[in-house]
């Protein structure tokens, strides 16, 4: 779907979407103050008429745009809605549902494979500040679980020395993006620390399947960090109309496997990204854009 459509949809969403005043306040409060969990949920939102879950994106047809407007309104409250060229050809709203071609793959279109804890696009210089997930349809057996681990709860289990290590030790973050497509594993020489920013309240980026350690100690501590993150996860089950907002700089998230029937009743998730400082990226990249390709340096 062309992003010119999303620009119109975004304007309509901001002016007359269905989020209530209390819900708008909750989102703004989360953006300004956060919380220890690193996420928030809104339940049973009015998402309109949802057609049967398609078998592929080529078959996606959704005349009622209520859910898209809700998603975009929430994203705009958090910052600037953006897309990536490698995600659904740059669409601002991404749709995910089980696809047989991606069975056993570690992708958002898989269903029978666990997606391990990760920060979204941890390798990318234009890192999403927030992910917003909206559920048009839960999987029929209610098996799918999203797990979220916040850095605040992880830090409680790390020693001071370990925290200092993660603030200073670089890891090589491999790219999931190629020039136009995703699900790659490319060395872009992106060396970054796991913790960054204010040492007393650090940000967090983590994607162990796309990270290379430069020493055995770095590998051992990364493995320990992954184990701790799984110990502190909070599970979230999304039902129809539920919205999950994740602080992507303070959490890692994962998804359990679930069953698929391919009969129109399968799980359907919509996703959008938000950045909070688009002017910074426009200044560093020399142009303003809502859709980004692979950016390795600023």
MOKAPE-V827012 format. One line per field, one symbol per residue. ss: DSSP state (~ for helix, > for strand, _ for the rest). phi: phi as a letter, one per 20 degrees, with the letter a starting at -180 (. if undefined). Layout:
ss->???
phi->???
This chain:
ss->__~~~~~~~~~~~~~~____~~~~~~~~~~~~~_____>>>>______________~~~______~~~~~~~~~~~~~_>>>>>___~~~___>>>>__~~~____________>>>>___________>>>>>>>>________>>>>>~~~~~____~~~~~~~~~_>>>>_>__________>____>>>_>>______>>___~~~>>___~~~~~~~~~~~~~~~~__>>>______>>>>>___>>>>>____________>>>>>>>>__~~~~~~~~_____>>______
phi->.fffffffffffffebedfegfffffffffffdmaffnbbccdlffdmedfgffebffefbcfedgffffffffffferdfcccgedllnffdddcbgcgfdgmeecfeebdcfefgaeflfeefdeffcdcdcdfbffgelefcedcdeffffgfddfgffffffecefceefeedegccdmdbdedleebefdbnfgebffbcbbgfccdeebfffffffffffffgffdfdecdeegneddddffecbccbbffbecdlcndfgccdccdcdecfffffffemadbecdefddbd
